[in-house]
Amino acid sequence: MGLLKFLFIAITVLWLVRLVFRLVFPWAMRKMAQKVMGDAQQQHQHRNAPHRNAGQRQPDGKIRIDYVPPKNQTKGAKKAGEFVEFEEIKSSAE
């Protein structure tokens, strides 16, 4: 009799846990998805704030150059010194 009572209680408890899980899990997942979407929207709004890019947007076809290197730099070949031309001589012993 004790085994039947144990099996009945175990099956009932597992059935109730399954029922509660089926009701609570979708609700919890929906809440978590809403939180993640809200955080993503908040980050997107923060990154694309209107005060951040005000007046910096260039119309299409315009080029803006931020850095122009100085003109007085000398090239590497001019500073390297003299170059001597040479010819490779192959030995006839081969």
C-alpha positions in Angstrom: 0.0 0.0 0.0 2.9 2.4 0.8 4.4 1.9 -2.7 1.1 2.8 -4.4 0.7 5.9 -2.2 4.2 7.0 -3.0 3.7 6.5 -6.8 0.4 8.4 -6.7 2.0 11.3 -4.8 5.1 11.3 -7.1 3.0 11.3 -10.3 0.7 14.0 -9.0 3.6 16.2 -8.0 5.4 15.7 -11.3 2.1 16.5 -13.2 1.7 19.7 -11.1 5.3 20.8 -11.7 4.8 20.2 -15.5 1.6 22.2 -15.5 3.1 25.1 -13.6 6.2 25.0 -15.8 4.1 25.2 -19.0 2.3 28.2 -17.6 5.3 30.1 -16.0 8.0 29.4 -18.6 6.4 31.2 -21.6 5.6 34.2 -19.3 9.2 34.3 -18.0 10.6 34.1 -21.5 8.3 36.8 -22.8 9.4 39.1 -19.9 13.0 38.4 -20.5 12.6 39.1 -24.3 10.9 42.4 -23.5 13.7 43.4 -21.2 16.4 42.5 -23.7 14.5 44.4 -26.5 14.1 47.4 -24.2 17.8 47.4 -23.3 18.7 47.2 -27.0 16.4 50.1 -27.9 17.9 52.2 -25.1 21.4 51.5 -26.3 20.4 52.3 -29.9 18.8 55.6 -28.8 21.9 56.5 -26.7 24.3 55.8 -29.5 22.3 57.7 -32.1 21.5 60.7 -29.9 20.7 63.8 -32.0 23.1 66.0 -30.0 26.0 63.7 -30.8 26.0 64.1 -34.6 24.4 67.6 -34.9 26.0 69.6 -37.7 28.6 66.9 -38.6 26.6 65.1 -41.2 27.9 65.8 -44.7 25.6 65.8 -47.7 26.1 63.0 -50.3 29.0 63.6 -52.7 31.0 65.7 -50.3 34.3 64.5 -48.9 35.7 65.6 -45.6 39.4 65.0 -44.9 40.4 65.0 -41.2 44.1 64.6 -41.5 46.6 66.0 -44.1 50.2 65.0 -43.7 52.8 67.7 -43.7 54.4 68.4 -47.1 58.0 68.9 -45.8 58.6 65.2 -45.2 61.4 63.7 -47.3 61.1 60.3 -48.9 63.0 57.3 -47.6 65.2 57.0 -50.7 66.5 60.5 -50.5 67.7 60.0 -46.9 69.2 56.5 -47.5 72.4 57.5 -49.2 74.1 56.4 -52.4 73.1 53.3 -54.3 75.6 51.4 -56.3 74.6 49.3 -59.3 76.1 45.9 -59.6 75.9 42.9 -61.8 75.8 39.3 -60.6 78.6 37.2 -62.0 77.9 33.5 -62.4 80.9 31.2 -62.0 81.6 28.9 -64.9 82.5 26.0 -62.6 78.9 24.9 -62.2 
